[in-house]
């Protein structure tokens, strides 16, 4: 799997969750997934290095796990061949949603409250998500390539339902009520500007 193929699978999920209230910037989610997996989606769909820990199965993690060897840093010393048990998921979406449950806990308040991707990356390490002392820097370096996905969500957009209501209730009747070609052109343009702002197809 190429990096582009990996990002093409991960980015839409990251953007959707962020748009629906997840605290994790899409660029950070993509970067963390790349860092934790090396850019290859494992069969168990754990893209974020989420260990079993003392967790209780929930709607997104049903209790399955996979054991592999990894490395950790304790007191500045790297230890290789550390056995770790990772949560196994049915889908990428389940993985990210389960991670969001973790980030909803008091321990990760700084992650939730981060105002920028770089601040969030620093908070992940500071809150103890990983033991690698260079974790935040690695994520920031990767995330810098994917900030456009953050902009895709954070740029102000008009709610599609609101736009359609305005068009149906006021703009369309106004178009039908006039025979003036110039006014009709203007009304048509206005309707399309609303559609554009709401991400709806223009007519």
Secondary structure, DSSP 4 states (H G I P E B T S, - for coil): --HHHHHHHHHHHHHHHHHTT-SS-HHHHHHHHHHHHSS---TT---S--B-TT----SS--S-EEEEEEEEEETTEEEEEEEEEEE--SSHHHHHHHHHHHHTSGGGHHHHH-SSHHHHHHHHHHTTS---TTHHHHHHHHHTT-HHHHHHHHS----HHHHHHHIIIIIHHHHHH---HHHHHHHHHHHHHHHHHHTPPP-
